[in-house]
Amino acid sequence: MGKDGEANGELTLYRIGQLAKLSGASPRTIDYYTKIGLIEPEKRSDSNYRFYSDETLLRLKRIEVMKREKYTLEEIKVSLDNMHKVSSDEHVADKLTSLQLHLRQLEQEAKELSPIIDQLKPTQLKRMYKLLTPQSVACIEALLILLGKGPLL
């Protein structure tokens, strides 16, 4: 047995108490997340102890970030399940989750700007577009396409 868990080859496994201490989540939260399918134990011991992997620890951290971004637990579950289907590589899944959070924030900011932009006079609108660099416009258009909104101009 290793310092923080049970070594099984290169895989380190944690019991609920250890996982709670490392993740900052309570054992009760971990039990609940397991019950609703947000996380899954890697294996069970003969005495029915649940053991969780480092992947679960990363997933718990992503769950906390998404909760702070006001996602519901059901939205988090769907999002993380979709990311896992895209790639089982945790680095890629982590980057995709981060990108998704950034896109959601940008979409919210764009919605907040929309009424202000709608009130601009044509000359003000022209001036605003001239101030945007070509890279900014390309980035905005790419984001709009990713969000299914189509090109800007």
N, C-alpha and C positions, 0 to 999 in steps of 0.2 A: 504494500500500500504506500502510495506517494504522500507527500506533504499535504496536498489539498484534495486528494481523491485516490481512486483506485487506478493503478496503471494497468492497462490491457494493451500490450504492444506500445504504440505511440499514443493511444487514446487515453486521455485522463477523464475519469468519471467522478461525479460529485453526488453525494446524497443531498437531500433537500436542504438541510441546515447549512452545508458548505456552499451550495449554490446561492442560498439566500444571503449569506455573508458576503460573497463575492459580487453579487449583482445589486445588492441594496434592496431587493424585494423581500417581502416577508415570506416565511414558509407557507402561510395561509394563501397568499397571492399565488405562489408557485403551484400549490394544490389546485386552486381555482383555475389558473391558466391551463393546467394539465387536464382538468375536468372538461373544459370547453374546447380543448383541442388547439389552443394557441401554442403550446409546447408539448413535447412528447419525451418520455424517458427513453434513453438509449437502450436500457435493459433493466430487468428486474432480477434481484438476487433470489436464491432459494427461499429465503425468509420474507420475500415479497417487498424488500426495500427497492425503491426506485432510484436509478442512477442516471444522471444527466451529463451530457457532454459539453465541451467548450462551445460547440455550435449553439447549444441551448443558451449558454451564457451570452453569446453575441446576440441571439434572437431576443433575449430579455432586455438587453440594452436598446435594441431597435424599437421594441415595444414601448419602452419608457419615452424615447424621443417622439414617437408618433402620438403617444398619449398627450404629451406637452403641446403637440401641434393640433390637439383637439379632435383626433380621429377617435371613433368609437371602437370598442374591442372587436366588433364584427368587421368593420372596415379594415382594421389592422390585420385580422386573420386572413381576410381575402387578399389584401395587398401582399402580405408575407408569403402566402401560399402561391400567389402568382409569381413572385420574385423567385421562389424556390423552383418553380416549374421551368423558368427561363434558364436558371443556372444553379447547380448545386455548389458552385464555388462561392464560398462565403464572402470573399472580397468583392466579387461581382455583384452579389445580392446586396451587400452593404452599400455599394456605390449606387445601385439602382434605387434602393430605398431613399438614399440621400438625395438623388436627383428628383425623385418623386416629391419629396418634401419641398425642395427648392421650386419645383414647377408649381406646386400648390400655392406657395407663398407669392410667386410672381403672378399667378393667375388672380389671386386676391388683390394684389397691388394694382394690376391692370383694371380690375373691376372698379376699384376706388378712383382711378384716374379717368375712367370713361366719361362720367358726367361732367368733369371739368373740361375735358377735351371737346365734348359736344357743345360747350358754351363758348368756345373760342371763335373769334371772327376769322374769316378766311385768310386775312393777312397774318394774323397771329399763328394760325395753323401752319401756314407756309414757313414762317420764321422758325417755328418749333421743329418742323421736319428738316430744315436746313442745318439746325444745330446738332441733329443726330448724325453721328458718323455712319458711313456705309456699313461698318461692322455691327453697329447697334441695330440698324434696320434689318440686316441679315439675321442677327440673333433673334430679334423680335419675330420676324417672319417664320424662322425655324420653330420657335416656341409655339406660335399660333398654329402652325401645321401640326406639331406634336399634340396640341390640345384639340385638334380637329376644327379649328376656326378658319382655316384658309389663309391665303396671303394677305398682307397688310395693305398693299397698294393695288 
